[in-house]
Amino acid sequence: MSTPNTQPATPTLEHRVSQLEAELAQIKQLLQPSPHPWWQNVFGTFADCPDYDEAMRLGREYRESLRDIPDSNTAESLEKHDRPF
C-alpha cells in the first residue's frame, strides 16, 4: 500500500498569496494622493471641442432664461405676465 502524498499544496497557496500581494501593491500605488489638485488633471480636456462649447452655450442660455421668470408673488409680475400663479 502506498502512502498518500502528505505535502500540503503550499506552493500553490504561496503563489496565490504572492500574486495577491503584488496586485494589492499596484492598487495602493493607484490610490496614492495626487501631488496636485484634481482639476489640474482635467484642465484643458475639452479645449477646441465644439460639443463642449455647445453644451456651455445651451447651459448659459438656460440659466439666463431663468432670470427672466418673474417672481410670482408680486402684483407687478401678475399684471405684467397675466398669470394668476
N, C-alpha and C positions, 0 to 999 in steps of 0.2 A: 504494500500500500504506500503510495507516495504522500508526502506531507504537503499540505496546501501552502501556497505562497503566502507567507505571513507579512511580507513587506507592505506597509501602507502605501497608498497612492500619493505620497508626499511630493514627488517630483511634479505631478500634475497640479497639485494644490499650490505648491511653491511657485510654479509658473503662473498660475492664475492670480495669485496674490501679487506677484511681481508686475504683471500686466495691469492690474487694478491700481497699484501704486503709481505706475507711470502715467496712466490716464488721469488720476487724481492730481498729479503734479501739473499736467497740462491744463486742467480745469482751474486750478489755483492760479496759474500764471495768467489765464484769460480774465480772471476776476480781480486782478490787481487794479487798484485805483489808477486812473489815468493821471499823468502829470499835468494835464491842462484841462480846462472846463469842457464839458460835453459839447457845447455849442461850437467850439472850435473844430470839432470833428465833422460837423455838418455844414459849416460856413462855406458858402460858395458852391454847394452841391447842385443848386438849381440855376446857376449862372447861365445866361443865354438859353433858357428853356421857355419856349413860347407857351407851353401848357401851364407852367407855374405863373408866368406873367398874367395869363388869362384868369387863372384862379384868384390871384391877388386883386385884379381889376373887378371881378364879379363880387368878391367879398367886400371891397371898398364901396361898390355901388349899393350893395345890400345894407351895409351899415349907414351909409348916407341916407338911404330911403327911410330908415328907422327914425332919423332926426326929423323927417317931415310929418311923421304921425303926430297929430295933436294930442294934448293931454285931455282925455275925455271927461275930466272933472270940471273943466272951466266952461263958463257960459259962452265965452268967446269962441271956443272950439266947436261948441254945439251949433252956434249960429253960422259960423264960417263953413262948416262941413256938413251941416244939415243932417247930423246923425244923432239919434237920441242916446246912444250908448257908446 
